[in-house]
Amino acid sequence: MSAEDFREEAADWLREHCPASLIGLREAVSGGGSRQPIKDPDRRRYFDAMVERGWTVPHWPVEYGGAGLEPETHQALRQAMAEVGAPQPLAGMGTTMIGPTLLEHGTAEQKERHLSKIATGEMRWCQGYSEPGAGSDLASLKTRAEDAGDHFVINGSKIWTSGANFADWIFCLVRTDFDAPKHEGISFVLFSMDQPGVTVRPIRLISGASPFCECFFDNAIASKEDLVGRLNRGWTIAKRLLQHERSSISGATPQTRSVPEVASRYLGVAAGRISDPSLRTEVTRHEMDARAFALTQKRAREENRDGSTQTFATSIFKLYRSELTKRRTELIVSMMGTRGVGWEGSPFGPEELEETRFWLGRKAGTIAGGSSEVQLNIIAKRVLGLPD
Ligand SMILES: Cc1cc2nc3c(=O)[nH]c(=O)nc-3n(C[C@H](O)[C@H](O)[C@H](O)COP(=O)(O)OP(=O)(O)OC[C@H]3O[C@@H](n4cnc5c(N)ncnc54)[C@H](O)[C@@H]3O)c2cc1C
């Protein structure tokens, strides 16, 4: 079947299976996992139908819960979803980070045990990388894993662990050789968050939200069957996962209203022109940059046989996407004037309040997944080949 036929068929199927209440939903229907089950019946129905078709992870092999779509048909499915307004069924670190990493580096047994549970939304994951003394300089991490026969005993702590309070499992970087150079003594392990040795403390932000947590490991257990890659060679796996993370960040659609839509609502627009000349220039520049970025991403996808952009060059996309989105939210809020600085209640509408929080939240987007400065370092060294 041609990609075009596939797109038409997928769009028909989505029109039939996506409930009207979910059309145009900007967020994913579910983040997966046992701790936040889907309660809304419309969401449940759509989610189950998408799982059944393998469309929570369309490009994964069928045996692991995917639909085995090739890049062309996967792209056609994305187009069909956009056309219909059908939301992403499943979000999270399972589908975007640990899943793709296990597909490449996991043993047959690890893939068998973990991947389908990600695809069906049964298992939600979090990322145990950063520590109080190891952020940009991640290889300085100190969380220890000691060999105890058929398992490791883990002690230490992680910080900024997004969604740890809802996660069932964690993929975690631990130190297994204490004498080797710092990059050569790290291992990559998976373990359950539901065990006595794990304590999760949400970090409460000024907004009242707790998007990330501190995690404390006090003799937590990781089975040796859940060591990914070789002992003390976890750094290679860690870097690969970061490429998947950065690729997913750069591919995400900004969850804000469009800039022209906000301009026409809040600014004086006469005959299609924003009256304030400096804002007009800023809006035009932003729209041109956003289009150029989308086209560059499309070209990069087409140039890569597997349809991905996960190489060191991914840092270019992560850097540009997060800076562009930050700029976009700043522009939106400045166009909204005093309507853009509401915190709660009237006279602000729900969309306005959401926009203000999104603007504040996006400031963290240039830090999460590795800061902009760190991306510039990677681009300088690994893409441009400049000396240290
Ligand atoms: C929203 C959000 C979600 C996150 N989720 C997770 C998660 O789920 N799991 C997880 O493990 N971590 C997570 N993090 C942590 C994130 O990976 C770190 O915050 C990030 O890597 C930066 O580390 P740091 O905060 O320790 O800052 P630092 O490394 O202390 O950096 C401080 C400043 O110095 C700059 N800097 C540092 N080194 C250099 C250098 N060599 N050259 C130039 N400038 C440099 C940085 O760019 C930054 O501006 C999250 C962070 C955010 C904001």
The ligand as a MOL file (V3000), in Angstrom:
LIG
                    3D

  0  0  0     0  0            999 V3000
M  V30 BEGIN CTAB
M  V30 COUNTS 53 58 0 0 0
M  V30 BEGIN ATOM
M  V30 1 C 12.3060 20.5120 33.5600 0
M  V30 2 C 13.4860 19.6450 33.8850 0
M  V30 3 C 13.3300 18.2710 33.9260 0
M  V30 4 C 14.4190 17.4530 34.2500 0
M  V30 5 N 14.2210 16.0920 34.3310 0
M  V30 6 C 15.2470 15.3010 34.6570 0
M  V30 7 C 15.0460 13.8840 34.7910 0
M  V30 8 O 13.9430 13.3650 34.6080 0
M  V30 9 N 16.0950 13.1210 35.1520 0
M  V30 10 C 17.3370 13.6350 35.3600 0
M  V30 11 O 18.2450 12.8660 35.6280 0
M  V30 12 N 17.5610 14.9710 35.2660 0
M  V30 13 C 16.5430 15.8140 34.9220 0
M  V30 14 N 16.7550 17.1740 34.8250 0
M  V30 15 C 18.0560 17.7160 35.1780 0
M  V30 16 C 18.8580 18.2530 33.9910 0
M  V30 17 O 19.3700 17.2220 33.2090 0
M  V30 18 C 19.9550 19.1490 34.5910 0
M  V30 19 O 19.3300 20.2430 35.2340 0
M  V30 20 C 20.8910 19.6740 33.5210 0
M  V30 21 O 21.6600 18.6260 32.9660 0
M  V30 22 C 21.8320 20.7670 34.0840 0
M  V30 23 O 22.4600 20.3180 35.2410 0
M  V30 24 P 22.4550 21.2040 36.5930 0
M  V30 25 O 21.0420 21.6020 36.8600 0
M  V30 26 O 23.1670 20.4350 37.6310 0
M  V30 27 O 23.2240 22.5220 36.2100 0
M  V30 28 P 24.8000 22.7090 36.1600 0
M  V30 29 O 25.4230 21.5520 35.4550 0
M  V30 30 O 25.2920 23.0320 37.5180 0
M  V30 31 O 24.9170 23.9710 35.2210 0
M  V30 32 C 24.7400 25.3130 35.7100 0
M  V30 33 C 24.9990 26.2630 34.5570 0
M  V30 34 O 26.3520 26.1310 34.1050 0
M  V30 35 C 26.3900 25.8690 32.7070 0
M  V30 36 N 27.4690 24.9320 32.4050 0
M  V30 37 C 27.7580 23.7870 33.0840 0
M  V30 38 N 28.8010 23.1660 32.5070 0
M  V30 39 C 29.1760 23.9180 31.4500 0
M  V30 40 C 30.1860 23.7970 30.4590 0
M  V30 41 N 31.0400 22.7630 30.4360 0
M  V30 42 N 30.2740 24.7590 29.4840 0
M  V30 43 C 29.4070 25.8060 29.4840 0
M  V30 44 N 28.4500 25.9930 30.4190 0
M  V30 45 C 28.3210 25.0530 31.3820 0
M  V30 46 C 25.0480 25.2590 32.3960 0
M  V30 47 O 24.7030 25.4490 31.0240 0
M  V30 48 C 24.1280 26.0000 33.3270 0
M  V30 49 O 23.7510 27.2300 32.7500 0
M  V30 50 C 15.6880 18.0190 34.5060 0
M  V30 51 C 15.8430 19.4140 34.4600 0
M  V30 52 C 14.7700 20.2180 34.1520 0
M  V30 53 C 14.9710 21.6970 34.1080 0
M  V30 END ATOM
M  V30 BEGIN BOND
M  V30 1 1 1 2
M  V30 2 1 2 3
M  V30 3 2 2 52
M  V30 4 2 3 4
M  V30 5 1 4 5
M  V30 6 1 4 50
M  V30 7 2 5 6
M  V30 8 1 6 7
M  V30 9 1 6 13
M  V30 10 2 7 8
M  V30 11 1 7 9
M  V30 12 1 9 10
M  V30 13 2 10 11
M  V30 14 1 10 12
M  V30 15 2 12 13
M  V30 16 1 13 14
M  V30 17 1 14 15
M  V30 18 1 14 50
M  V30 19 1 15 16
M  V30 20 1 16 17
M  V30 21 1 16 18
M  V30 22 1 18 19
M  V30 23 1 18 20
M  V30 24 1 20 21
M  V30 25 1 20 22
M  V30 26 1 22 23
M  V30 27 1 23 24
M  V30 28 2 24 25
M  V30 29 1 24 26
M  V30 30 1 24 27
M  V30 31 1 27 28
M  V30 32 2 28 29
M  V30 33 1 28 30
M  V30 34 1 28 31
M  V30 35 1 31 32
M  V30 36 1 32 33
M  V30 37 1 33 34
M  V30 38 1 33 48
M  V30 39 1 34 35
M  V30 40 1 35 36
M  V30 41 1 35 46
M  V30 42 1 36 37
M  V30 43 1 36 45
M  V30 44 2 37 38
M  V30 45 1 38 39
M  V30 46 1 39 40
M  V30 47 2 39 45
M  V30 48 1 40 41
M  V30 49 2 40 42
M  V30 50 1 42 43
M  V30 51 2 43 44
M  V30 52 1 44 45
M  V30 53 1 46 47
M  V30 54 1 46 48
M  V30 55 1 48 49
M  V30 56 2 50 51
M  V30 57 1 51 52
M  V30 58 1 52 53
M  V30 END BOND
M  V30 END CTAB
M  END
